[in-house]
Amino acid sequence: MTDTPLELLVGQLGTRLRARGQMMATAESCTGGLIAAACTEVSGSSDWFERGLVSYSNRAKTELLGVPAELILRHGAVSEAVARAMAEGARQRSGVDWSVAVTGVAGPSGGSPDKPVGTVWLAWATPSGILAERCHFNGDRQAVRQATVRHALAVLLRELAAS
């Protein structure tokens, strides 16, 4: 994860997307819109930020993003399969080039032995495909959510730079 201040990270992301004439969207569960908020904190973000979808419940994941209910039942909401489906659903339904999706257990409750508090699945839908990563962030609810925001944006910036 990067130590770059969040405002600088978002500024770099916006500069890259704007230069390409591309847009992004977010699909957020455990962060509840914090990634979208970080992006729209920057003046001029409407040039590169299309929308943020908060899909906190399983029903919202299905209705807003097209995540099959069977996929959630089979793998659980906090899973690679669901994060990938969220990212692709956000990209397709928003008509954007890039999207990031997050689903996790921010705590302090809700953890299990296989998905302890701090477990987050992130996925990025890019013009060349989808990548996903399971992370474990330490700390309280706020720390887990903030670390998720930072990591989601840092990886998106890295993928933009590499493409």
C-alpha positions as CSV (number, residue, x, y, z in Angstrom):
1,M,0.0,0.0,0.0
2,T,1.2,3.5,-0.7
3,D,2.0,6.3,1.8
4,T,0.9,8.9,-0.7
5,P,-1.7,11.3,0.8
6,L,-5.2,10.4,-0.3
7,E,-5.8,13.8,-1.9
8,L,-2.6,13.4,-4.0
9,L,-3.5,9.8,-5.0
10,V,-7.0,10.9,-6.1
11,G,-5.5,13.9,-8.0
12,Q,-3.1,11.6,-9.9
13,L,-5.9,9.2,-10.7
14,G,-8.1,12.1,-12.0
15,T,-5.2,13.5,-14.1
16,R,-4.6,10.1,-15.8
17,L,-8.3,9.4,-16.4
18,R,-8.9,13.0,-17.7
19,A,-5.9,12.8,-20.1
20,R,-7.3,9.6,-21.6
21,G,-10.9,10.9,-21.8
22,Q,-11.9,7.9,-19.6
23,M,-14.4,7.6,-16.7
24,M,-14.6,5.4,-13.6
25,A,-17.3,4.2,-11.2
26,T,-17.3,2.5,-7.8
27,A,-19.3,-0.3,-6.3
28,E,-19.0,-0.2,-2.6
29,S,-20.2,-2.4,0.2
30,C,-18.1,-2.2,3.4
31,T,-16.8,1.4,2.6
32,G,-20.4,2.7,2.2
33,G,-19.4,5.3,-0.4
34,L,-16.1,6.5,1.0
35,I,-14.2,5.8,-2.3
36,A,-16.7,7.8,-4.2
37,A,-16.5,10.6,-1.6
38,A,-12.7,10.7,-1.9
39,C,-13.0,11.0,-5.6
40,T,-15.6,13.7,-5.6
41,E,-13.7,15.7,-3.0
42,V,-11.6,16.9,-5.9
43,S,-12.8,19.8,-7.9
44,G,-13.4,18.9,-11.5
45,S,-13.9,15.2,-10.7
46,S,-17.1,15.1,-12.9
47,D,-14.6,15.0,-15.8
48,W,-13.5,11.5,-14.9
49,F,-15.9,10.2,-12.1
50,E,-19.2,8.9,-13.4
51,R,-20.9,7.4,-10.3
52,G,-20.6,5.6,-7.1
53,L,-23.0,2.7,-6.2
54,V,-23.4,1.7,-2.6
55,S,-24.6,-1.9,-2.6
56,Y,-24.5,-2.7,1.1
57,S,-27.1,-5.4,1.1
58,N,-27.1,-8.6,-0.9
59,R,-30.3,-7.4,-2.5
60,A,-28.6,-4.2,-3.6
61,K,-25.7,-6.1,-5.1
62,T,-28.2,-8.0,-7.2
63,E,-30.5,-5.1,-8.1
64,L,-27.9,-2.4,-8.8
65,L,-25.0,-4.4,-10.1
66,G,-26.6,-7.6,-11.5
67,V,-24.7,-9.9,-9.1
68,P,-26.6,-13.2,-9.3
69,A,-28.2,-14.1,-6.0
70,E,-27.0,-17.7,-6.5
71,L,-23.4,-16.4,-6.6
72,I,-23.9,-14.7,-3.3
73,L,-25.5,-17.8,-1.8
74,R,-22.7,-20.1,-3.1
75,H,-19.7,-17.9,-2.2
76,G,-20.9,-15.4,0.3
77,A,-21.0,-11.6,-0.1
78,V,-17.4,-11.3,1.0
79,S,-15.8,-13.4,-1.8
80,E,-13.7,-13.1,-4.9
81,A,-16.6,-14.1,-7.1
82,V,-18.9,-11.4,-5.7
83,A,-16.3,-8.7,-5.8
84,R,-15.5,-9.5,-9.5
85,A,-19.2,-9.5,-10.4
86,M,-19.7,-6.2,-8.6
87,A,-16.8,-4.6,-10.5
88,E,-18.0,-5.8,-13.8
89,G,-21.6,-4.9,-13.1
90,A,-20.5,-1.3,-12.2
91,R,-18.4,-1.0,-15.3
92,Q,-21.1,-2.3,-17.6
93,R,-24.1,-0.6,-16.1
94,S,-22.3,2.7,-15.8
95,G,-20.8,2.6,-19.3
96,V,-17.3,3.4,-17.9
97,D,-13.8,2.2,-18.7
98,W,-12.7,1.5,-15.2
99,S,-14.4,0.4,-12.0
100,V,-13.5,-0.7,-8.5
101,A,-15.6,-2.8,-6.2
102,V,-15.1,-3.6,-2.5
103,T,-16.9,-6.1,-0.2
104,G,-15.6,-7.0,3.3
105,V,-16.0,-7.3,7.0
106,A,-15.1,-3.9,8.6
107,G,-16.1,-5.0,12.1
108,P,-16.2,-5.0,14.9
109,S,-18.9,-7.7,14.4
110,G,-19.6,-10.0,11.5
111,G,-16.3,-11.9,11.3
112,S,-15.9,-15.6,11.1
113,P,-12.9,-18.0,11.2
114,D,-12.6,-18.0,7.4
115,K,-13.5,-14.3,7.0
116,P,-12.2,-12.5,10.1
117,V,-12.8,-8.8,10.7
118,G,-10.6,-6.9,8.4
119,T,-11.1,-9.3,5.4
120,V,-11.8,-7.3,2.3
121,W,-12.1,-8.5,-1.3
122,L,-11.4,-5.8,-3.9
123,A,-11.9,-6.1,-7.7
124,W,-11.0,-3.7,-10.5
125,A,-12.7,-4.0,-13.9
126,T,-10.4,-2.6,-16.6
127,P,-10.6,-2.3,-20.3
128,S,-8.5,-5.5,-20.5
129,G,-10.2,-7.6,-17.8
130,I,-10.9,-8.0,-14.1
131,L,-8.4,-8.5,-11.3
132,A,-9.2,-9.2,-7.7
133,E,-7.3,-9.3,-4.5
134,R,-8.1,-10.4,-0.9
135,C,-6.7,-8.2,1.7
136,H,-6.7,-8.2,5.5
137,F,-6.5,-4.7,7.1
138,N,-5.9,-4.3,10.8
139,G,-7.5,-1.9,13.2
140,D,-11.0,-0.8,14.1
141,R,-13.9,-0.3,11.7
142,Q,-12.7,3.2,10.6
143,A,-9.1,2.0,10.0
144,V,-10.3,-1.0,7.9
145,R,-12.5,1.2,5.8
146,Q,-9.9,3.9,5.3
147,A,-7.2,1.3,4.4
148,T,-9.7,-0.2,1.9
149,V,-10.3,3.2,0.2
150,R,-6.6,3.9,-0.1
151,H,-5.7,0.4,-1.4
152,A,-8.6,0.5,-3.9
153,L,-7.5,3.8,-5.4
154,A,-3.7,3.0,-5.3
155,V,-4.2,-0.2,-7.3
156,L,-6.5,1.5,-9.8
157,L,-3.8,4.2,-10.3
158,R,-1.2,1.5,-10.7
159,E,-3.3,-0.3,-13.3
160,L,-4.0,2.9,-15.2
161,A,-0.2,3.6,-15.3
162,A,0.5,0.1,-16.6
163,S,-2.0,0.1,-19.4
